[in-house]
Amino acid sequence: GYHRGLFENALEDHSREQVSGLLLLYSSCILHVVESCSSTIHLIIQDLASLQRQGHSALLQEIKVLVMAHNIPTRLFPDWYMAIAASPVTCPQGSTQSQSTAEVVAECLTLLLKVAACIQSLEDDSVDTNESIHTLAPELLIPAETINYLHNAEECASPEDFLRIYLSPSQPALDS
């Protein structure tokens, strides 16, 4: 309900695009992939930052922004989907600790590409995608340990930190 209201609010401004993406619900965390124009994504990150400022009473806690990309030629997800990781998805003990944060993010993006391809094939086969998305193969889901690793990574910014960096003008040296 929170996300539906957020997206409806974003669409009230006619200059914004429709939102597509994926919301993966784990037992202790949420992974949120949003595809839209940069102004809509900026609005969503602003809303997440205001949510985080509410403290312990907020709906979502300890939010991190992993990646924001611009000028992507096509969307991965044709619509907005939600899936629940019913059982905890695990990865081999210590496998994320031996990798850099960039490698773990790349691994997550690779899994998300596979999820998107799976959803596309469901759409192409005229299967009820909303029903089938709940039965995603566990090997396509990002392990909870990986999400926890990224959550604790210093390189991943909170929404407020992300907005501060994103909105600050760059200061190139005049002699460069």
C-alpha positions as CSV (number, residue, x, y, z in Angstrom):
1,G,0.0,0.0,0.0
2,Y,2.8,2.4,0.8
3,H,4.5,1.9,-2.6
4,R,1.2,2.1,-4.5
5,G,0.5,5.5,-2.8
6,L,4.0,6.7,-3.5
7,F,3.8,5.8,-7.2
8,E,0.3,7.4,-7.5
9,N,1.7,10.6,-5.9
10,A,4.6,10.5,-8.4
11,L,2.2,10.2,-11.4
12,E,0.2,13.2,-10.3
13,D,2.8,15.3,-12.0
14,H,2.2,14.6,-15.7
15,S,5.8,15.1,-16.6
16,R,6.8,11.9,-14.7
17,E,6.8,8.4,-16.3
18,Q,5.0,5.2,-15.1
19,V,7.0,3.2,-12.5
20,S,8.0,-0.4,-13.2
21,G,10.2,-2.7,-11.2
22,L,10.3,-5.3,-8.5
23,L,9.7,-5.4,-4.8
24,L,11.3,-8.5,-3.1
25,L,10.0,-9.0,0.4
26,Y,12.3,-11.1,2.7
27,S,11.6,-11.9,6.3
28,S,13.9,-9.2,7.6
29,C,14.5,-6.9,4.7
30,I,13.1,-5.5,1.4
31,L,14.9,-5.1,-1.9
32,H,13.3,-2.5,-4.2
33,V,14.1,-2.1,-7.9
34,V,12.5,1.0,-9.4
35,E,12.5,1.9,-13.1
36,S,11.3,5.4,-14.1
37,C,12.5,8.8,-15.1
38,S,15.2,10.4,-12.9
39,S,12.7,12.9,-11.5
40,T,10.4,10.1,-10.3
41,I,13.2,8.2,-8.8
42,H,14.5,11.4,-7.1
43,L,11.0,11.9,-5.6
44,I,10.9,8.3,-4.3
45,I,14.4,8.7,-2.7
46,Q,13.2,12.0,-1.1
47,D,10.2,10.2,0.3
48,L,12.4,7.4,1.6
49,A,14.7,10.0,3.2
50,S,11.7,11.6,5.0
51,L,10.5,8.2,6.1
52,Q,13.9,7.5,7.6
53,R,13.9,10.8,9.5
54,Q,10.8,9.5,11.4
55,G,13.2,7.2,13.4
56,H,12.0,4.0,15.0
57,S,8.3,4.6,14.2
58,A,9.0,4.6,10.4
59,L,7.5,1.9,8.2
60,L,10.9,1.2,6.7
61,Q,14.2,1.3,8.7
62,E,17.8,1.6,7.8
63,I,17.3,2.2,4.1
64,K,20.2,2.1,1.6
65,V,20.5,3.2,-2.0
66,L,22.7,0.8,-4.0
67,V,22.7,2.0,-7.6
68,M,21.0,4.8,-9.7
69,A,21.6,4.7,-13.4
70,H,20.6,7.2,-16.1
71,N,19.7,6.9,-19.8
72,I,18.9,3.2,-19.8
73,P,17.6,2.3,-23.3
74,T,15.0,-0.2,-22.2
75,R,13.3,-1.3,-19.0
76,L,13.9,-4.7,-17.5
77,F,10.4,-5.0,-16.0
78,P,7.3,-4.4,-18.1
79,D,5.2,-3.6,-15.1
80,W,5.4,-3.4,-11.3
81,Y,5.8,-6.7,-9.5
82,M,6.1,-8.0,-6.0
83,A,7.5,-11.3,-4.8
84,I,7.9,-12.8,-1.4
85,A,10.9,-14.9,-0.6
86,A,9.0,-17.4,1.5
87,S,12.0,-19.3,2.8
88,P,15.3,-17.7,3.6
89,V,17.6,-17.8,0.6
90,T,21.1,-18.5,1.8
91,C,24.5,-18.5,0.2
92,P,27.7,-20.4,1.1
93,Q,29.1,-19.3,4.5
94,G,31.5,-16.4,4.1
95,S,31.2,-16.1,0.3
96,T,30.3,-12.4,0.4
97,Q,33.0,-11.5,2.9
98,S,35.7,-12.4,0.4
99,Q,34.3,-10.1,-2.3
100,S,34.4,-6.3,-2.7
101,T,31.2,-4.3,-2.4
102,A,31.4,-3.6,-6.2
103,E,31.6,-7.4,-6.9
104,V,28.6,-8.0,-4.6
105,V,26.5,-5.3,-6.3
106,A,27.4,-6.7,-9.7
107,E,26.3,-10.1,-8.5
108,C,23.0,-8.7,-7.3
109,L,22.5,-6.9,-10.6
110,T,23.2,-10.2,-12.5
111,L,20.6,-12.0,-10.4
112,L,18.1,-9.1,-11.1
113,L,18.7,-9.4,-14.8
114,K,17.9,-13.2,-14.5
115,V,14.7,-12.4,-12.6
116,A,13.8,-9.8,-15.3
117,A,14.4,-12.4,-18.1
118,C,12.3,-14.9,-16.2
119,I,9.4,-12.4,-15.9
120,Q,9.8,-11.5,-19.6
121,S,9.5,-15.2,-20.6
122,L,6.4,-15.5,-18.4
123,E,4.9,-12.5,-20.2
124,D,5.8,-13.9,-23.6
125,D,4.2,-17.3,-22.7
126,S,1.0,-15.4,-21.8
127,V,1.1,-16.8,-18.3
128,D,-0.5,-14.8,-15.5
129,T,2.7,-13.1,-14.4
130,N,1.3,-11.7,-11.2
131,E,0.5,-15.2,-10.0
132,S,3.7,-16.8,-11.2
133,I,6.0,-14.1,-9.8
134,H,5.3,-15.4,-6.3
135,T,6.8,-18.8,-7.3
136,L,10.2,-17.4,-8.5
137,A,12.9,-20.0,-8.4
138,P,15.0,-19.6,-5.2
139,E,18.2,-19.6,-7.2
140,L,17.0,-16.3,-8.8
141,L,16.5,-14.5,-5.5
142,I,19.3,-12.5,-3.9
143,P,20.5,-14.3,-0.8
144,A,19.5,-12.5,2.5
145,E,23.2,-12.6,3.6
146,T,24.1,-10.6,0.4
147,I,21.5,-8.0,1.2
148,N,22.7,-7.8,4.8
149,Y,26.3,-7.4,3.6
150,L,25.4,-4.5,1.3
151,H,23.3,-3.0,4.0
152,N,26.4,-2.8,6.2
153,A,28.7,-1.6,3.4
154,E,30.0,1.9,3.9
155,E,29.8,2.5,0.1
156,C,26.0,2.2,0.1
157,A,24.5,5.5,1.1
158,S,21.3,6.2,3.1
159,P,18.7,8.2,1.1
160,E,19.7,11.4,2.8
161,D,23.4,10.9,2.1
162,F,22.6,9.9,-1.5
163,L,20.5,13.0,-2.0
164,R,23.2,15.2,-0.5
165,I,25.8,13.8,-2.9
166,Y,23.4,13.7,-5.9
167,L,22.3,17.3,-5.5
168,S,25.7,18.8,-4.6
169,P,27.4,20.5,-7.5
170,S,30.7,19.1,-8.6
171,Q,33.7,21.4,-7.9
172,P,36.2,20.7,-10.7
173,A,39.6,22.4,-10.2
174,L,40.0,25.3,-12.6
175,D,43.4,24.2,-13.7
176,S,42.4,20.7,-14.7
